Amino acid sequence: MTTFCVAQLAPAPGLLAADGVLRAADLGATADAQALAARIVATAEAERAALLAAAAEEARQALAADQARVLAEGAALLDGLRAAADSLGERAEDIVTGLARQLFERLVLETTPQQRVAASYRRLLAEAPPKLVNAVLRLHPDELALAEGWEWPVKADPTLAPGACRLEADSGQWHADFGAAASALSKALGEPNGR
């Protein structure tokens, strides 16, 4: 039987027929099948690459959309926090100013005439230069008795308001007024109830 076979074929091991015999027409089909399989594999790989690229792009867009949403929510929260802080600051400022105004008004009401004229006198002591020549301290007539033991001679001046005093000397004149200072500070603290 060996003289019958002219040549021995070596087909791919995966394409062997079950009984081990292939016809010549089948050999062409198997070659076509290999080329077709290669094209199918190449097409599948191209589709896989396209699907991976599309999935990656979709994921990138979803991530970008989520990032934009989170940033927008964060910005909105930050704006809300800033508005709340500003509102709290304004309310706190109003409360503190109101308390300061109430305390100041209470202190002014509780201040005695002696304390008022003494405050004006201390102001003059701080502002006037030392060693004044011919210095005279002028007070409201009702407060002359309150100036006992002060540095300068005291004279009455009915034009001065209670709590005010004026120091006159050859080198100039100095004026201190408790009522005017209290009024200026009250204005600086603002009117009650925002008026």
Secondary structure, 3 states (H helix, E strand, C coil): CCCCCCCCCCCCHHHCCCCCCCCHHHHHHHHHHHHHHHHHHHHHHHHHHHHHHHHHHHHHHHHHHHHHHHHHHHHHHHHHHHHHHHHHHHHHHHHHHHHHHHHHHHHHHHCCHHHHHHHHHHHHHHHCCCCCCCCEEEECHHHHHHHCCCCCCEEECCCCCCCEEEEEECCEEEEEEHHHHHHHHHHHHCCHHHC
